[in-house]
């Protein structure tokens, strides 16, 4: 579980215009390939942004929860049709060690 300061830092990193979207999910929904792409992005960078074409906020939250569960990650933030995910990589120094 992320603390308040960690969540704040991750949100600020994910909201930068230079932070890329690693995955876009269409109306067809979430498939195994989507989970694999997000899993690889989290392994490499620990933080990943996903855009989804879903109906409303409830559907977006449901899709984000499903992706978080399948990738063993945490949802940092859901804003509109965009979700930000975090998963620590024990083999790397990590995002937080760079900002302390």
C-alpha positions in Angstrom: 0.0 0.0 0.0 1.3 3.4 -1.0 1.6 6.2 1.5 0.4 9.7 0.9 3.8 11.1 -0.1 4.5 8.2 -2.5 1.1 8.6 -4.1 1.6 12.3 -4.5 5.0 11.8 -6.1 3.7 9.1 -8.5 0.7 11.3 -9.5 2.9 14.2 -10.3 5.2 12.0 -12.4 2.3 10.5 -14.3 0.6 13.8 -15.1 3.6 15.3 -16.9 2.9 15.7 -20.6 6.2 13.9 -21.4 5.0 10.7 -19.5 3.9 8.4 -22.3 0.8 6.1 -22.4 2.1 2.6 -22.5 -1.2 0.9 -23.4 -4.5 1.9 -25.1 -7.5 -0.3 -24.6 -10.2 -0.2 -27.2 -13.9 -1.0 -27.0 -13.2 -4.7 -27.3 -12.0 -4.9 -23.7 -9.0 -6.3 -21.9 -7.2 -9.3 -23.4 -4.2 -11.3 -22.4 -2.0 -9.2 -24.7 -3.1 -6.0 -22.8 -2.1 -7.6 -19.5 1.3 -8.7 -20.9 2.1 -5.2 -22.2 1.2 -3.6 -18.9 3.2 -6.2 -17.0 6.3 -5.6 -19.1 5.9 -1.8 -18.7 5.6 -2.1 -14.9 8.6 -4.5 -14.8 10.7 -2.0 -16.8 9.6 1.3 -15.4 7.5 0.6 -12.3 4.9 3.3 -13.3 2.6 2.9 -16.3 -0.3 4.9 -17.8 -3.2 3.3 -19.5 -6.0 4.8 -21.6 -9.2 3.0 -22.1 -12.3 3.6 -24.3 -14.9 2.6 -21.8 -18.4 4.0 -21.2 -18.4 5.7 -17.8 -16.4 6.1 -14.6 -17.7 2.8 -13.1 -16.6 0.9 -16.2 -13.2 2.6 -16.1 -12.8 1.7 -12.4 -13.8 -1.9 -13.1 -11.3 -2.2 -16.0 -8.5 -0.6 -13.9 -9.2 -3.0 -11.0 -9.1 -6.0 -13.3 -5.7 -4.9 -14.8 -4.3 -4.2 -11.3 -5.4 -7.6 -10.1 -3.9 -9.4 -13.1 -0.6 -7.5 -13.0 -0.3 -7.5 -9.2 0.0 -3.7 -9.2 -1.6 -0.8 -7.4 -3.9 1.9 -9.0 -2.3 5.2 -8.2 -5.0 7.3 -9.8 -8.0 7.1 -12.2 -8.7 10.4 -14.1 -11.3 10.2 -16.8 -10.4 7.4 -19.1 -6.8 7.2 -17.9 -5.4 5.1 -15.1 -2.0 5.2 -13.5 -0.5 1.9 -12.2 2.5 1.3 -9.9 4.4 -1.9 -9.0 7.8 -1.9 -7.3 10.5 -3.9 -9.0 12.7 -5.5 -6.3 15.6 -5.9 -8.8 15.9 -2.1 -9.4 16.7 0.8 -7.1 13.2 2.1 -7.7 11.4 5.3 -8.3 11.4 6.5 -4.8 15.2 6.1 -4.3 15.7 8.6 -7.1 13.6 11.2 -5.4 14.8 11.1 -1.8 
